[in-house]
Amino acid sequence: MRSRSDRAVNEEVRERQRRKRYRTIAENLAPFVITAFILIAWQVLVPWARISRLILPTPSEILTTMYLKRALLISDTGVTILEVLYGFVSAVVIGIPLALGIFYSPMFGKSIYPILVALQTVPKVALAPILVMWFGFGILPKIAISFLIAVFPIVIATVVGLMSLERDMVYLVRSMGANELQTFIKIRLPAALPSIFGGLKVAIGLSIVGAVIGEYIAAEGGLGYRQLTANLQFDSALNFAALMVIAGCGMITFAAVETIERLVVRRR
Amino acid sequence: MTQNQANNTTQQARMEPAASGATKTVKSVSIELIDVHKTYETSEGTDVHALEGVNVEIPAGQFVSIVGPSGCGKSTLLMMMSGLIPLTSGAIRLDGEPVSRPHPRMGVVFQRDLLLDWRRILDNVLLPIEIKRWGRASYVDKAKGLLAQVGLAGYESRYPDELSGGMRQRAAICRALVQSPGLLMMDEPFGALDALTREQMNTDLQRLWVTLSNTVVFITHSIDEAVFLSDRVLVMSARPGRIQLDLEIKLPRPRTATVRSDPAFIAYVERIRSYFESAGILTKD
């Protein structure tokens, strides 16, 4: 009697686990299924609707172009990624100390904030010609635009994160004899990390945008530059291929930031 | 029944000063408040007198509760004794020394547990040791022992968000006790808990304290809680806060939940209640 009911309970638990496993598999598979569906629809609908290949090439054409011009695209990717990394890293290296300054010195914060907001309001494309004039056609103006566009969300997210610590928490560690540095290391920084990573995730995408915009203005290489030349040569397939690679770069760099976040911040 | 009696005798034994070696020889801290005033400046620039002329002498090893209505400045008083906020005038002396910063042998428990959610329970309990740089490794056993004493054995490597409110506050108490404080400050530690958990926490704290015998300043709204836990209850008036009643609680320890129906216990509660009634803080009907 009892063993039978135990078996029934076991069966139910197994069933629940099975359902959970299916759900996990389905959740992981869903994005691939959706992407495949869109690509197939795209592939089929373009010839069916008689859309010119100049306006919209099919996925197969784009993939073929990606394969045929892989050497070109790889070297372009190298250029763009380098600009993005320099831009993003400099935004972190300058943005976080700037945020610390704003947080710890109200005077500094009050004086720097309007400048930051003004900078944020100016469209970065509007700065691009000036930066090209200053830094030439090389990698430097792209890094500058990438930096300028990425630094703002990092500063804001870090300041918000640093302010998120409650007053009682500060009293708690003070009661244990903590000094300012210990308060920062033991509680203020860890409490700010989720917010900081939120800012970093916005910033990494924006730093790609900045680099590509820079390449549109004036460049000698890079994925944005490749798009521009493909456009002039009416090579839509190459244009789209470069676009795909840009999107891929965005996904990979975003995933990299997310991975670091997972290692540093405990998930709730 | 026999088990209960055995329990009682061990607790009785721990009350002897010689037996307090289980928690190392902790030197309890005495407190002196001399004409303490606290005036706040509001954002509009007007002054608010939070405390006016508080004079108290707390001998080392006493469990003192401060009861008073909301906003009477009792938390402010505790913060000043803790060296966390400055006083406007007067003096506070711990062991004869004027307070200038948090006492190195002090543990504080706040109304909210303030556990760090990115640290495991054990790491939360060891936080004061890390901050004081006393060498974490030599306190791990002590921390585990304290957690076991409050019924949290097995929860050492859990995260705070996996624990209930009562369990979290128990962990916070362990965090305050891990350094064997000579002075324990508790600012409405059970105020955020439900009535049942609160009563249990009172019983547990009372039992735990009998083994510690350090000085405790306990802030509460609850008359019942104050009488149950304390050697002495200080009753404060509404703002500006002053000590209006200084009542010694002569109930034998260890106290169990049944002490609440003891006529002496009821008399103490009535005494404090009648002050609040006469002051218009409580109405009679």
Interface residues (C-beta under 8 A of the other chain):
Chain A: E166 D168 M169 Y171 L172 V173 R174 S175 M176 G177 A178 Q182 K186 I187 P190 A191 V265 R266 R268
Chain B: M79 S82 G83 L84 R101 P102 P104 M106 G107 V108 F110 R112 L114 L116 D117 W118 L127 P128 E130 I131 K132 Y159 D161 M185
